[in-house]
Amino acid sequence: MLWFSLPLDRYDYCNQFVSHLSLHRPLPPLLSLLSWQGSKVVAEAIGRGGAKERRRVLKSMKGHALQLLTHRDAYLAIMRLVEVTDDTVALQKGLLAELCDETVQEKFAANPSLEDEKEEDDNEKGDEASAHSVPLAQVALHNNGSKLLLRLLAPANTKYQGPEELGTMERPSASSKKDPSRRRQEVLAFLREGLESACVQHARILLMSRSGCSVVVEVIRMWRSAAVIEAVAAAAAGPGESEDEPMYDHSIAHHALKKILHAEAGGDGDGEARGEGEGTDDAMEVENPTGGIDNEDEDEDEELKPVDEDEE
């Protein structure tokens, strides 16, 4: 059964997928995630399944977190898995730990999505090249991957996801018993050190990225980390993309710097930070309001490495 080729509005296929997981039959989720419709079906099945089914999906994704999050379509299923999984310890060990390991980049050197981003920056050196070696920094710099981080940091800010993504994320899951805010805090507690470190080490390149600057702003709003604020201040005092352009004049960075200064002055009231106020500046909004159409120049036939079937 090729679930990834079937329309999402046929919910029977989602039920069949869940039943398939429950019966321990050969699992094809990585293949399913290669299309937007397939990723939506898997995300729907994750929401409808129970803890046992989610563990099987989690095991099948182990070793592929960075590749899936930076894929054109597959990121949605990971977002949903993080959104509804009560066993956050298994989630951390089986998926999120890879994002805190700088050696994971070597394993996915052939990922077309990652290669496309590198080719765009062939002439850039220094901190930008270094940022591509840090999984969390790379996720923050990716338009799709950053949505997971922003969903965790600012769940009420609807500017960071498109309508289809929000529809998937906000659909209730009867099998999830833990309070959503508790799940989110447990995941963030695990990611905090890595996120703050990525922001400190790569503040300059993150500030000049549409998705990266949003992550920096929300990290500061969430934890008020002195180290991150100092790194941002140092980057703001330096040059932007060229030595002749100060960072505060950069077309993207100046929006982020304005928001950070406003937050430090205590003027945001946390409403704008959490999507309860007037919203965000255009430079901070997602580029694709519908979701699933990012990086359209990527190879549509990009492949994921097969995963051996789990033996349970």
C-alpha positions as CSV (number, residue, x, y, z in Angstrom):
1,M,0.0,0.0,0.0
2,L,1.5,3.3,-1.1
3,W,0.0,5.7,1.5
4,F,2.2,8.5,0.5
5,S,0.5,8.7,-2.9
6,L,-3.1,8.9,-1.5
7,P,-5.0,12.1,-0.7
8,L,-5.1,13.1,3.0
9,D,-8.9,13.7,3.0
10,R,-9.3,9.9,2.7
11,Y,-8.9,9.4,6.4
12,D,-9.4,5.6,6.0
13,Y,-5.8,5.4,4.8
14,C,-4.6,7.0,8.0
15,N,-6.5,4.4,10.0
16,Q,-4.9,1.7,7.8
17,F,-1.5,3.1,8.4
18,V,-2.1,3.0,12.2
19,S,-3.3,-0.6,11.9
20,H,-0.3,-1.4,9.9
21,L,1.9,0.0,12.7
22,S,0.0,-2.0,15.3
23,L,0.5,-5.3,13.5
24,H,4.3,-4.8,13.2
25,R,4.3,-5.2,9.5
26,P,7.2,-3.8,7.4
27,L,7.2,0.0,8.0
28,P,7.8,2.4,5.1
29,P,7.5,5.9,6.8
30,L,10.8,7.3,5.3
31,L,9.5,6.5,1.8
32,S,6.2,8.0,2.7
33,L,7.7,11.2,3.8
34,L,9.1,12.0,0.3
35,S,6.0,13.9,-0.7
36,W,3.9,16.6,1.0
37,Q,0.7,14.5,0.9
38,G,2.6,11.5,2.3
39,S,4.1,13.5,5.1
40,K,0.7,14.8,6.0
41,V,-0.7,11.2,6.1
42,V,2.1,10.0,8.3
43,A,1.6,13.1,10.6
44,E,-2.1,12.3,10.8
45,A,-1.3,8.7,11.6
46,I,1.1,9.7,14.3
47,G,-1.7,11.8,15.9
48,R,-4.2,8.9,15.7
49,G,-1.8,6.2,16.9
50,G,-0.9,5.3,20.4
51,A,2.4,5.2,22.2
52,K,3.4,1.9,20.7
53,E,2.8,3.1,17.1
54,R,4.8,6.3,17.8
55,R,7.7,4.3,19.2
56,R,7.9,2.4,15.9
57,V,7.9,5.6,13.9
58,L,10.5,7.1,16.2
59,K,12.8,4.1,15.8
60,S,12.4,4.2,12.0
61,M,13.5,7.8,12.0
62,K,16.5,7.3,14.3
63,G,19.7,8.5,12.6
64,H,17.8,10.7,10.1
65,A,16.6,13.7,12.3
66,L,18.7,16.3,10.5
67,Q,18.0,14.9,7.1
68,L,14.2,14.8,7.7
69,L,14.0,18.2,9.3
70,T,15.8,19.8,6.3
71,H,13.7,18.0,3.8
72,R,11.2,19.8,1.6
73,D,8.2,17.8,3.0
74,A,9.4,15.4,5.7
75,Y,9.8,18.0,8.5
76,L,6.0,18.0,9.1
77,A,5.9,14.5,10.4
78,I,8.7,15.2,12.9
79,M,7.0,18.3,14.1
80,R,3.8,16.2,14.7
81,L,5.8,13.5,16.4
82,V,7.4,16.0,18.8
83,E,4.0,17.7,19.3
84,V,2.1,14.6,20.5
85,T,4.7,12.2,22.0
86,D,4.3,11.9,25.8
87,D,7.5,9.9,26.2
88,T,9.9,12.8,25.8
89,V,12.8,10.8,27.1
90,A,12.5,8.3,24.2
91,L,12.1,11.3,21.9
92,Q,15.2,12.9,23.2
93,K,17.3,9.8,22.9
94,G,15.9,8.5,19.6
95,L,15.7,11.7,17.7
96,L,16.6,15.0,19.3
97,A,20.0,13.9,20.6
98,E,21.2,13.8,17.0
99,L,20.7,17.6,16.6
100,C,23.0,18.2,19.5
101,D,25.8,16.1,18.0
102,E,28.1,18.0,15.7
103,T,29.4,14.8,14.2
104,V,26.0,14.0,12.6
105,Q,26.7,16.4,9.7
106,E,29.3,14.0,8.2
107,K,26.8,11.3,7.9
108,F,24.5,13.3,5.7
109,A,27.0,15.0,3.4
110,A,25.1,13.7,0.4
111,N,21.7,15.1,1.4
112,P,20.5,17.1,-1.6
113,S,18.7,19.6,0.6
114,L,21.9,20.3,2.6
115,E,24.1,20.3,-0.5
116,D,21.8,22.9,-2.2
117,E,22.2,25.3,0.7
118,K,26.0,24.8,0.7
119,E,26.2,25.5,-3.0
120,E,24.5,28.8,-2.5
121,D,27.2,29.9,-0.1
122,D,30.3,28.5,-1.9
123,N,31.9,32.0,-1.7
124,E,31.2,32.5,2.0
125,K,33.7,31.4,4.6
126,G,34.4,31.6,8.3
127,D,31.4,31.5,10.7
128,E,28.9,30.6,7.9
129,A,30.8,27.5,7.0
130,S,31.1,26.6,10.7
131,A,27.4,27.0,11.2
132,H,26.7,24.3,8.6
133,S,28.7,21.9,10.8
134,V,26.4,22.4,13.8
135,P,23.1,20.5,13.4
136,L,21.0,22.8,15.6
137,A,22.4,25.9,13.8
138,Q,21.7,24.3,10.4
139,V,18.1,23.5,11.5
140,A,17.7,27.1,12.6
141,L,19.0,28.4,9.3
142,H,16.6,26.1,7.3
143,N,13.2,27.5,6.5
144,N,11.4,24.2,7.2
145,G,13.6,22.9,10.0
146,S,13.4,26.1,12.0
147,K,9.6,25.7,12.3
148,L,10.1,22.9,14.8
149,L,12.2,25.1,17.0
150,L,9.9,28.0,16.6
151,R,6.9,25.8,17.4
152,L,8.6,24.8,20.7
153,L,9.8,28.3,21.6
154,A,6.7,30.2,20.6
155,P,3.7,27.8,20.2
156,A,1.1,30.6,20.2
157,N,2.7,32.6,17.4
158,T,0.9,31.6,14.3
159,K,3.2,33.7,12.1
160,Y,5.8,31.0,12.1
161,Q,3.7,28.2,10.4
162,G,1.4,28.2,7.5
163,P,-2.3,27.2,7.6
164,E,-1.8,23.6,6.6
165,E,1.0,23.2,9.2
166,L,-1.1,24.8,11.9
167,G,-4.1,22.6,11.0
168,T,-1.9,19.5,11.5
169,M,-0.2,20.7,14.6
170,E,-3.4,21.9,16.4
171,R,-5.5,18.8,15.7
172,P,-6.3,17.1,19.1
173,S,-4.8,13.7,19.7
174,A,-6.9,11.5,22.0
175,S,-4.0,9.2,22.8
176,S,-1.7,12.0,24.2
177,K,-2.3,12.3,27.9
178,K,0.4,14.6,29.1
179,D,-0.2,18.4,29.2
180,P,1.1,20.0,26.0
181,S,3.0,22.7,27.8
182,R,4.7,20.1,30.0
183,R,5.8,18.1,26.9
184,R,7.1,21.3,25.4
185,Q,9.1,22.3,28.5
186,E,10.7,18.9,28.8
187,V,11.8,19.0,25.2
188,L,13.1,22.6,25.5
189,A,15.0,21.7,28.7
190,F,16.9,19.1,26.7
191,L,17.6,21.4,23.7
192,R,18.3,24.6,25.7
193,E,22.1,24.1,26.0
194,G,22.5,23.3,22.4
195,L,20.3,26.1,21.2
196,E,22.0,28.7,23.3
197,S,25.4,27.4,22.2
198,A,24.4,27.6,18.6
199,C,23.1,31.2,19.0
200,V,26.3,32.2,20.8
201,Q,28.7,30.6,18.3
202,H,26.8,31.7,15.2
203,A,25.0,34.8,16.1
204,R,26.2,36.8,13.1
205,I,25.0,34.3,10.4
206,L,21.8,33.5,12.3
207,L,20.9,37.2,12.4
208,M,21.2,37.6,8.7
209,S,18.9,34.6,8.0
210,R,15.1,35.0,7.9
211,S,14.5,31.9,9.9
212,G,17.7,32.0,11.9
213,C,17.0,35.5,13.3
214,S,13.5,34.4,14.4
215,V,15.1,31.5,16.4
216,V,17.6,33.9,18.0
217,V,14.8,36.3,19.0
218,E,12.6,33.6,20.5
219,V,15.6,32.0,22.4
220,I,16.3,35.4,24.0
221,R,12.6,35.9,24.8
222,M,12.4,32.4,26.3
223,W,15.5,32.3,28.5
224,R,17.0,35.8,28.6
225,S,20.4,34.2,28.3
226,A,23.2,36.7,29.0
227,A,25.6,34.8,26.8
228,V,23.3,34.9,23.8
229,I,22.6,38.6,24.4
230,E,26.3,39.4,24.5
231,A,26.9,37.5,21.4
232,V,24.1,39.3,19.6
233,A,25.5,42.6,20.8
234,A,29.0,41.8,19.5
235,A,27.5,40.7,16.1
236,A,25.4,43.9,15.9
237,A,28.6,46.0,16.4
238,G,30.3,44.3,13.5
239,P,29.8,44.2,9.7
240,G,26.9,42.5,7.9
241,E,27.3,40.6,4.6
242,S,30.2,43.0,3.6
243,E,32.7,45.1,5.5
244,D,31.0,48.2,4.2
245,E,27.6,47.3,5.5
246,P,27.0,47.5,9.3
247,M,24.9,44.7,10.7
248,Y,22.2,47.1,11.9
249,D,21.6,48.1,8.3
250,H,21.2,44.6,7.1
251,S,17.7,44.0,5.5
252,I,16.9,41.1,7.8
253,A,19.1,41.6,10.9
254,H,17.8,45.0,11.7
255,H,14.3,43.6,12.3
256,A,15.7,41.1,14.7
257,L,17.8,43.6,16.5
258,K,14.9,46.0,16.9
259,K,12.8,43.2,18.5
260,I,15.6,42.1,20.8
261,L,16.1,45.7,22.0
262,H,12.3,46.1,22.5
263,A,12.2,42.9,24.5
264,E,15.2,43.9,26.6
265,A,13.5,47.2,27.4
266,G,10.5,45.3,28.6
267,G,8.2,46.8,25.9
268,D,6.8,43.6,24.3
269,G,4.7,42.5,27.2
270,D,5.3,39.0,25.9
271,G,2.2,39.4,23.7
272,E,4.0,39.9,20.5
273,A,6.5,37.2,21.4
274,R,3.8,34.6,21.8
275,G,1.5,35.7,19.0
276,E,-1.0,37.4,21.3
277,G,-0.4,40.9,20.1
278,E,-0.2,42.5,16.6
279,G,2.0,39.8,15.2
280,T,5.5,40.0,13.7
281,D,7.3,42.0,11.2
282,D,7.3,40.8,7.6
283,A,10.9,39.8,7.9
284,M,10.1,37.4,10.7
285,E,7.2,35.6,9.1
286,V,7.3,32.3,7.3
287,E,8.0,32.5,3.6
288,N,5.4,30.0,2.6
289,P,1.9,30.5,4.1
290,T,0.6,27.1,2.8
291,G,3.6,24.9,3.9
292,G,5.3,22.1,2.0
293,I,6.5,24.1,-0.9
294,D,9.9,25.3,0.5
295,N,13.1,25.0,-1.5
296,E,11.3,24.3,-4.7
297,D,14.6,24.0,-6.6
298,E,15.5,20.9,-4.6
299,D,15.6,17.6,-6.4
300,E,12.2,16.1,-6.2
301,D,13.7,12.6,-6.4
302,E,16.0,13.0,-3.5
303,E,16.3,9.8,-1.6
304,L,16.6,8.8,2.1
305,K,18.8,6.0,3.2
306,P,16.8,2.9,4.0
307,V,16.4,1.8,7.6
308,D,16.4,-1.8,8.6
309,E,13.0,-3.0,10.0
310,D,12.9,-3.0,13.7
311,E,12.7,-6.4,15.3
312,E,10.4,-6.4,18.3
